[in-house]
């Protein structure tokens, strides 16, 4: 018996069972499986399948589903296993995450599912507890959980367009800033943005961040955003340039906002402010 509580043994394939709650859905491409199949046929299973005993003579696979599938296809009767005693839900979820995290990078939604299961199984109430358990930053855990809260439609769009995890996080940050632009509803804008992703108009994390900055001042940038959304070939750089050139509108909006706030809160203008307001009023009368 190993000091960490497991031991090694050849087990009958029929005594192993796949975990229906396995968060990882992608076990590699068909080509990956074929290569593994050839390797196992020639050399056998060189790395033991990791299992947990759930009942006498019954074992749940923690890590090694592809090796198990290949063993079944090859008609193997026994396979080498690293056997853990029956594990509590929290320890099972945590061990499985660590084993699979070290093997291959998670897809964003797979990792989000795995972290959610760890949080629930351990009875944690905060994301910080999950982060400390796994040696991750709390920000990374928060971002992963945010992905779970997206509408299924958006998740499917992110999957379909192959957005890397960093770009998905920037989309999550951008989404609350998106609002109706003239006659284009927020949901239509999101579909439009993903269409621009597919046509390589939006190419990377930086482009999502720029959009976030521009949408955060949507009132001032409405004209430029509308043009961007309705022009198939307009790039992020062109949008950014137009927004910069129209920065005067933003300054005017800021002035109006500050004047409105002071009046609503009953705050008197200073002498210097009154002089500027008088000069502004004079300019408006002669300019409009």
Secondary structure, 3 states (H helix, E strand, C coil): CCCCCEEEEEEEHHHEECCCCCCCCCCCCHHHHHHHHHHHHHHCCCCCEEEEEEECCEEEEEECHHHHHHHHHHCCCEEEEEEECCCCHHHHHHHHHHHHHHHCCCCHHHHHHHHHHHHHHCCCCCHHHHHHHHCCCHHHHHHHHHHHCCCHHHHHHHHHCCCCHHHHHHHHHHHCCCCCECCECHHHHHHHHHHHHHCCCCCCHHHHHHHHHHHCCCCCCHHHHHHHHHCCCCCHHHHHHHHHHCHHHHHHHHHHHHHHHHHHCCCCCCHHHHHHHHHHHHHHHHHC
